[in-house]
Amino acid sequence: MAMGKKRTINCFLLVVTLITIVFSRFAWAGKDSHFISNLEDSPVAGKAVAKYMQFFSEDLKKPFALWLSRAPKYLSVMRQIMSENNIPGDIVFLSMIESGFSPYADSRAKAVGPWQFIASTAKRYGLKVNWWMDERRDPVKSTMAAAMYLKDLHNMFGSWGLAMAAYNAGEGAIKRALEKTGGNSFWDLYFTKRIADETKNYVPKFLAARTIALDPGSHGFANVVPQTTFSYDEVVLWQPLDLTVAARCAGVSLKDIKALNPELTRWCTPLDVKSYILRIPKHTLMPFLAKLDRLTPEERLPMRVYTARRRASLLSIARRFRIPVELIKGLNQIRGRYIRAGQKILLPPDNSSCLVASR
């Protein structure tokens, strides 16, 4: 009898869970629909959006097709992050117009990554930007930072249209524009001279990109081949690891390791942290750990040995090999400023292509 009751309760809980999931999906669909209808609720919107739908599907068709192919790779994880932050899921298409969903995108203003953060804003929202890594490139970490920033902007301005405009122009510029014009929505600013043309076009571009991305076939992009979904296993490393060695342990190419860890800007995992979580391809964790366990510290992080010449200094060696003085000191446990002739100096591997992690 007790077992029967237990099964009944378990079945009831399962049904409740399924109903919750279904209704939550409808709720989010409704939220996205409401979010978009509010943005499009202007006589100006239709014409402005149509202009960029034509631009993307005709003038910029080849690059936009590439953006569409990247979209399925990151959309799922990005939408989940937005959902967890109570942000409409379709706002992820901002990343499409910012970077074409590219972790390696950069701009003349030195904005980097899928969400095009400048360094100061990135650091404000918890992203690390240093010699070893640039988390603005990471599609997961940068999306988490973008979600926090967009949420703050929405709280500040009370609408997603203004939040997106502020994401593009900066919150100060939008505050001043609203104060000068007395407006209270993005479209109130559209025909004024208080915001730059780039910002005026930002929301129409977003709406156009979203419309096409949700139904590519109806807009001339029926033959786009989607890239593989961004999925991986993670391993905690307690010692630095050369990325080439990591690739061998996982049985994949160096390119595969770099693609999963775009934040890494050097040939190995950071030397200035106690531990590092490295992403490796799905289903490679067990063989990876087995091979890694057999390696000595020297095999995990191979080094080149350089013999210091007469009158050589840390600065001259750093300049010759284009690496920071502090890295040389760290690798060799040098505390002072001087070295002697004949001293053996450890340096990164003798392969300049490994010094900076390429795309």
RAZINOR-V534347 format. One record per pair of residues at least 24 apart in sequence whose ideal C-beta (glycine too) atoms are under 10 Angstrom apart, sorted by the first residue. I is the first residue (numbers start at 1). J is the second residue. D is the distance in Angstrom with one decimal. If there is no record, write none. Layout:
BEGIN
I/J/D  I/J/D
END
This chain:
BEGIN
24/83/8.7  25/83/9.9  28/79/8.7  28/82/9.3  28/83/6.3  28/86/9.9  28/88/7.7  28/89/6.0  28/90/9.6  29/89/8.7  29/90/9.8  31/83/9.4  31/86/8.9  31/87/9.1  31/88/5.4  31/89/8.0  31/90/9.2  32/79/9.7  32/82/9.8  32/88/4.8  32/89/5.7  32/90/4.6  32/91/8.6  32/210/9.4  32/214/9.9  33/88/9.1  33/90/9.1  34/88/8.2  35/87/9.2  35/88/4.1  35/89/9.1  35/90/6.8  35/91/7.6  35/159/9.7  35/160/5.8  35/161/9.5  36/88/8.0  36/90/6.5  36/91/9.9  36/160/9.2  36/206/9.9  36/207/7.3  36/210/7.4  36/211/9.0  38/159/7.3  38/160/7.3  38/161/7.4  38/185/8.9  38/186/10.0  39/88/10.0  39/90/9.9  39/159/8.6  39/160/6.7  39/161/5.3  39/164/8.5  39/185/9.4  39/186/7.5  39/187/8.7  39/203/6.5  39/204/9.5  39/206/8.2  39/207/6.2  39/210/9.6  40/161/9.8  40/187/9.7  40/203/9.7  40/204/9.9  40/207/6.6  40/211/9.8  41/161/9.7  41/185/9.0  41/187/8.3  42/161/9.2  42/185/7.8  42/186/8.4  42/187/4.1  42/188/9.2  42/190/7.9  42/203/10.0  43/187/8.7  44/186/9.8  44/187/5.5  44/190/5.7  44/191/7.6  44/200/10.0  44/204/8.8  45/161/9.6  45/186/9.4  45/187/6.8  45/190/8.9  45/203/8.3  45/204/7.2  45/207/7.1  46/204/9.7  46/207/9.8  47/204/8.9  48/187/9.0  48/190/7.5  48/200/8.3  48/201/7.6  48/203/8.1  48/204/3.9  48/205/9.1  48/207/8.1  48/208/8.6  49/203/8.8  49/204/5.0  49/205/8.6  49/206/9.1  49/207/4.6  49/208/5.0  49/209/9.8  49/210/9.4  49/211/7.2  50/204/8.8  50/207/9.9  50/208/7.8  50/211/9.7  51/201/8.7  51/204/6.9  51/205/9.4  51/208/7.9  52/97/9.0  52/201/7.2  52/203/10.0  52/204/5.3  52/205/5.0  52/206/8.9  52/207/7.8  52/208/3.7  52/209/7.6  52/211/9.4  52/212/9.3  53/204/9.1  53/205/9.7  53/207/8.6  53/208/4.4  53/209/8.7  53/211/6.3  53/212/6.4  53/219/6.9  54/208/8.5  54/219/9.7  55/201/9.8  55/204/9.9  55/205/8.4  55/208/7.6  56/96/9.6  56/97/9.2  56/205/8.2  56/208/5.9  56/209/6.5  56/211/9.3  56/212/5.9  56/213/9.5  56/219/8.0  56/220/9.5  56/221/9.2  57/208/8.9  57/212/6.5  57/216/9.5  57/218/10.0  57/219/5.1  57/220/5.0  57/221/7.3  58/220/8.0  61/219/9.8  61/220/7.1  61/221/7.9  63/100/6.8  64/96/8.7  64/100/8.0  64/208/9.9  64/209/7.9  64/212/7.4  64/213/9.2  64/216/9.4  64/219/9.5  64/220/9.7  64/221/7.5  64/224/9.3  65/216/8.5  65/220/9.1  65/221/5.8  65/223/8.2  65/224/5.4  65/225/9.3  66/100/6.5  66/101/9.1  66/102/8.8  66/224/8.7  66/227/9.5  67/93/9.8  67/95/9.4  67/96/5.4  67/97/8.6  67/99/8.6  67/100/3.9  67/101/6.1  67/102/8.2  67/209/7.8  67/212/9.5  67/213/8.1  67/221/9.9  67/224/9.3  68/96/8.4  68/100/9.1  68/101/9.1  68/209/9.2  68/212/7.5  68/213/6.2  68/216/5.5  68/219/9.6  68/221/5.6  68/224/4.6  68/225/9.5  68/226/8.1  68/227/9.8  69/100/9.7  69/101/9.1  69/216/9.7  69/221/9.3  69/224/5.2  69/225/5.8  69/226/5.9  69/227/5.4  70/95/9.5  70/96/8.4  70/99/9.3  70/100/6.5  70/101/4.0  70/102/6.8  70/103/9.6  70/114/9.3  70/139/9.9  70/224/9.9  70/226/8.5  70/227/5.6  70/230/9.8  71/95/9.0  71/96/6.7  71/100/9.0  71/101/5.8  71/209/9.5  71/213/5.7  71/214/9.9  71/216/8.9  71/224/8.8  71/226/7.5  71/227/8.4  72/101/9.5  72/213/9.7  72/224/9.3  72/225/9.8  72/226/4.0  72/227/6.5  72/228/8.5  72/229/6.6  72/230/9.3  73/101/7.1  73/139/8.3  73/226/7.3  73/227/4.2  73/228/6.4  73/229/6.0  73/230/5.1  73/231/9.4  73/259/9.8  74/101/5.4  74/102/9.8  74/103/8.9  74/114/7.1  74/139/5.1  74/140/8.9  74/143/8.0  74/227/8.8  74/229/8.4  74/230/5.5  75/101/8.3  75/213/8.5  75/226/9.7  75/229/8.9  75/230/9.3  76/229/6.5  76/230/7.9  76/231/8.9  77/139/6.9  77/140/6.0  77/143/7.2  77/229/8.4  77/230/5.9  77/231/8.6  78/114/8.2  78/115/9.5  78/139/7.2  78/140/8.4  78/142/9.6  78/143/4.9  78/144/9.7  78/146/8.7  78/147/8.9  78/230/9.2  79/143/9.3  80/140/9.7  80/143/9.1  81/139/9.6  81/140/7.3  81/141/9.7  81/142/9.9  81/143/4.8  81/144/5.6  81/145/9.8  81/146/8.4  81/147/5.5  81/148/9.9  82/143/7.6  82/144/9.7  82/146/8.7  82/147/5.7  82/150/8.3  82/151/9.5  83/147/9.4  84/144/8.8  84/147/7.7  85/143/9.6  85/144/8.1  85/146/9.5  85/147/4.1  85/148/7.0  85/150/8.2  85/151/5.7  86/147/9.2  86/151/7.5  86/154/9.7  87/146/9.3  87/147/5.7  87/148/9.6  87/150/6.1  87/151/6.1  87/154/7.7  87/160/8.5  87/163/9.4  88/150/9.7  88/154/9.8  88/160/6.9  90/160/9.7  90/206/9.0  90/207/9.6  90/210/5.6  90/213/9.1  90/214/8.1  91/146/8.8  91/147/8.6  91/150/6.5  91/154/9.6  91/160/6.9  91/163/8.7  91/164/7.6  91/167/9.6  91/206/8.3  91/210/9.0  92/143/7.6  92/146/8.9  92/147/9.5  92/210/9.0  92/213/9.5  93/205/9.5  93/206/5.9  93/207/8.6  93/208/9.5  93/209/5.2  93/210/4.2  93/211/9.2  93/212/9.4  93/213/6.0  93/214/8.7  94/146/7.7  94/150/8.0  94/163/9.9  94/164/6.4  94/167/6.9  94/168/8.9  94/202/8.6  94/203/9.7  94/205/9.3  94/206/5.8  94/209/8.6  94/210/9.1  95/139/8.5  95/142/8.7  95/143/7.5  95/146/7.5  95/206/10.0  95/209/9.7  96/205/9.0  96/206/8.0  96/209/4.8  96/210/7.9  96/212/9.3  96/213/6.5  97/164/9.8  97/168/9.3  97/201/9.4  97/202/7.3  97/203/9.7  97/204/9.8  97/205/4.7  97/206/5.6  97/207/9.8  97/208/8.6  97/209/5.2  97/210/9.2  98/146/9.0  98/167/8.6  98/168/8.6  98/202/9.4  98/205/9.8  98/206/9.4  99/142/9.7  100/209/9.6  101/139/7.9  101/213/9.9  101/227/9.1  101/230/10.0  102/137/9.2  102/139/9.5  102/262/9.3  102/359/9.1  103/134/9.6  103/136/8.6  103/137/4.5  103/138/7.0  103/139/5.8  103/142/8.0  103/230/9.8  103/259/8.6  103/261/9.8  103/262/3.9  103/263/8.1  103/359/8.3  104/137/6.6  104/262/6.7  104/358/9.4  104/359/4.8  105/136/9.7  105/137/8.9  106/134/9.8  106/136/9.2  106/137/9.3  111/136/8.1  112/136/4.3  112/137/6.4  112/142/8.8  113/137/4.7  113/138/7.4  113/139/8.1  113/141/9.2  113/142/4.9  113/143/9.6  113/145/9.4  113/146/9.3  113/262/8.1  113/263/8.8  114/138/8.5  114/139/5.4  114/140/9.8  114/142/5.6  114/143/7.1  114/146/8.1  114/262/9.2  115/139/8.9  115/141/10.0  115/142/4.8  115/143/6.7  115/144/9.9  115/145/7.1  115/146/4.1  115/147/9.4  115/149/8.3  115/150/9.3  115/167/8.7  116/142/9.1  116/146/9.2  116/167/9.1  116/168/9.2  117/142/6.6  117/145/6.8  117/146/7.7  117/149/8.3  118/170/9.8  121/145/8.3  121/146/9.8  121/149/6.9  121/167/9.6  121/170/9.0  122/146/9.9  122/149/9.5  124/148/9.3  124/149/8.2  124/152/9.7  125/149/5.5  125/152/8.7  127/263/8.9  128/263/8.0  128/270/8.9  128/273/9.3  129/263/9.5  129/265/9.6  130/265/8.7  130/270/8.2  130/272/7.9  131/265/7.3  131/266/7.4  131/270/8.7  131/271/9.8  131/272/8.5  131/323/9.2  131/324/6.3  131/326/8.4  131/327/7.5  132/240/9.7  132/263/9.1  132/264/7.4  132/265/6.6  132/266/5.7  132/268/8.7  132/269/8.0  132/270/3.8  132/271/7.1  132/272/6.3  132/273/8.0  132/276/9.3  132/327/9.3  132/357/10.0  133/261/8.9  133/262/9.7  133/263/4.7  133/264/5.7  133/265/5.9  133/266/8.1  133/269/8.8  133/270/5.9  133/272/9.7  133/273/9.1  133/276/9.0  133/357/9.4  134/262/8.5  134/263/5.8  134/264/8.6  134/265/5.6  134/357/10.0  135/262/9.5  135/263/4.9  135/264/10.0  136/262/9.5  136/263/7.8  137/261/9.1  137/262/4.2  137/263/4.9  137/264/8.6  137/265/8.1  137/357/9.8  137/359/9.6  138/260/9.9  138/261/7.9  138/262/6.2  138/263/4.2  138/264/9.3  138/279/9.4  139/230/6.2  139/260/9.9  139/262/7.4  139/263/9.4  140/230/8.1  140/232/9.8  140/263/9.5  140/279/9.2  141/263/7.0  142/262/9.6  142/263/8.6  157/184/9.0  157/185/9.4  157/186/9.1  158/184/8.0  158/185/9.3  159/184/8.0  159/185/6.1  159/186/7.0  160/186/8.7  160/203/9.0  160/206/9.8  161/185/6.1  161/186/3.3  161/187/7.2  161/188/9.6  161/189/9.3  161/190/9.8  161/202/9.6  161/203/5.6  161/206/9.4  161/207/9.8  162/186/5.4  162/187/10.0  162/188/9.3  162/189/8.2  162/203/9.3  164/199/9.2  164/202/6.2  164/203/5.6  164/205/9.9  164/206/6.3  164/207/10.0  165/189/7.2  165/190/9.7  165/195/6.8  165/199/5.3  165/200/8.5  165/202/6.1  165/203/6.5  166/199/8.8  166/202/9.9  167/199/9.6  167/202/8.0  167/206/9.9  168/195/9.0  168/196/8.6  168/198/6.7  168/199/5.0  168/200/9.7  168/201/9.2  168/202/4.4  168/203/8.7  168/205/9.7  168/206/9.5  169/195/6.1  169/196/6.5  169/198/7.7  169/199/4.3  169/200/9.7  169/202/8.0  170/199/9.3  173/199/7.4  174/199/8.0  228/259/9.6  229/282/9.7  230/259/8.9  230/260/7.8  230/279/9.3  231/260/9.1  231/279/9.5  231/281/8.5  231/282/5.4  231/283/10.0  232/256/9.9  232/259/9.6  232/260/5.1  232/261/8.9  232/278/9.4  232/279/4.2  232/280/6.4  232/281/6.3  232/282/6.1  232/284/9.2  232/285/9.6  233/260/9.4  233/278/9.5  233/279/7.3  233/280/5.4  233/281/7.2  233/282/5.8  233/283/7.4  233/284/6.6  233/285/4.3  233/286/9.3  233/288/8.0  234/260/9.6  234/277/5.2  234/278/7.1  234/279/5.8  234/280/7.5  234/285/8.3  235/276/9.4  235/277/7.3  235/278/5.4  235/279/8.2  235/280/6.0  235/284/9.4  235/285/6.4  235/288/6.3  235/289/6.8  235/292/8.0  236/275/5.7  236/276/7.6  236/277/5.6  236/278/8.1  237/268/10.0  237/269/5.9  237/270/9.8  237/273/9.4  237/275/6.4  237/276/4.9  237/277/7.5  237/278/5.6  237/292/8.4  237/300/8.7  238/274/7.5  238/275/5.3  238/276/8.5  239/269/8.7  239/271/9.7  239/274/9.9  239/275/8.9  239/276/9.2  239/292/9.5  239/295/9.5  239/297/6.0  239/300/5.9  239/301/7.3  240/268/5.4  240/269/5.2  240/270/7.1  240/271/5.0  240/272/9.4  240/273/8.8  240/276/7.7  240/297/8.8  240/300/7.1  240/301/5.0  240/331/10.0  241/268/6.1  241/269/5.1  241/276/8.0  241/278/6.9  241/292/7.7  241/295/8.9  241/297/9.9  241/300/5.2  241/301/6.5  242/266/9.9  242/267/6.3  242/268/4.7  242/269/8.3  242/299/8.9  242/300/6.7  242/301/5.4  242/302/6.0  242/303/9.3  242/348/9.2  242/349/7.1  242/354/7.8  243/267/6.1  243/268/6.0  243/269/7.5  243/278/8.7  243/354/7.7  243/357/6.7  244/268/8.7  244/302/8.5  244/349/8.0  244/351/8.6  244/354/6.8  245/291/9.1  245/292/8.3  245/295/7.2  245/299/7.1  245/300/5.9  245/301/7.6  245/302/7.4  246/278/6.3  246/279/9.8  246/280/7.1  246/288/7.8  246/291/9.9  246/292/8.2  246/300/8.9  247/280/8.9  247/281/9.8  247/288/9.9  248/288/9.6  248/291/7.3  248/292/9.7  248/295/9.6  249/280/8.1  249/284/8.3  249/287/7.5  249/288/4.7  249/289/8.1  249/290/8.4  249/291/4.2  249/292/5.0  249/293/9.5  249/294/9.3  249/295/7.8  249/300/9.2  250/278/9.4  250/280/4.7  250/281/6.1  250/283/9.9  250/284/4.4  250/285/8.6  250/287/7.3  250/288/4.8  250/289/10.0  250/291/8.3  250/292/9.2  251/280/9.6  251/281/8.6  251/284/6.2  251/287/6.2  251/288/7.9  251/291/8.3  252/280/7.7  252/281/5.5  252/284/6.8  252/288/9.4  253/281/9.9  254/353/9.7  254/354/8.7  254/357/9.0  254/358/9.2  255/358/8.9  255/359/9.0  256/280/8.5  256/281/5.9  256/284/9.4  257/281/8.3  257/357/9.1  258/357/5.5  258/358/7.2  258/359/7.4  259/359/8.7  261/357/8.1  262/357/8.3  262/359/7.9  263/357/9.2  264/356/9.9  264/357/5.0  265/355/9.8  265/356/6.3  265/357/5.5  265/358/9.8  266/323/9.4  266/327/9.1  266/348/7.9  266/354/8.3  266/355/6.8  266/356/6.4  266/357/5.9  267/301/9.5  267/302/9.8  267/348/5.9  267/349/6.4  267/351/7.7  267/352/9.8  267/353/8.6  267/354/3.8  267/355/5.8  267/356/7.6  267/357/6.6  268/300/8.9  268/301/6.0  268/302/9.3  268/348/7.9  268/349/8.8  268/354/8.3  268/357/8.9  269/300/9.7  269/301/8.8  271/301/8.3  271/327/7.6  271/330/6.2  271/331/7.4  272/326/9.1  272/327/9.3  272/330/7.4  301/331/9.3  301/346/9.7  301/348/9.5  301/349/9.1  302/348/9.2  302/349/5.7  302/350/9.5  302/351/9.9  302/354/9.8  303/331/7.0  303/332/9.6  303/345/9.5  303/346/4.4  303/347/6.5  303/348/7.1  303/349/7.0  303/350/9.4  304/345/9.0  304/346/7.3  304/347/4.7  304/348/6.7  304/349/5.7  304/350/4.5  304/351/8.8  305/344/5.4  305/345/7.2  305/346/6.4  305/347/7.6  305/350/9.6  306/343/9.2  306/344/7.5  306/345/4.6  306/346/7.8  306/347/5.1  306/350/9.2  307/341/8.6  307/342/6.2  307/343/7.4  307/344/6.1  307/345/7.4  308/339/5.1  308/340/6.9  308/341/5.9  308/342/6.5  308/343/4.5  308/344/7.8  308/345/5.7  309/341/6.4  309/342/8.6  309/343/9.9  310/340/9.4  310/341/4.5  310/342/8.6  311/341/7.5  312/339/6.6  312/340/9.0  312/341/6.9  312/342/9.8  312/343/8.5  312/345/8.6  313/337/7.9  313/338/7.4  313/339/7.0  314/338/7.8  314/339/6.3  314/345/8.8  317/345/6.5  317/347/7.7  318/347/9.8  320/347/9.7  321/345/9.7  321/347/5.9  321/348/7.6  321/350/9.6  321/352/8.9  321/355/8.2  322/348/9.9  322/352/8.2  322/355/7.1  322/356/9.3  323/347/7.1  323/348/6.5  323/355/7.1
END
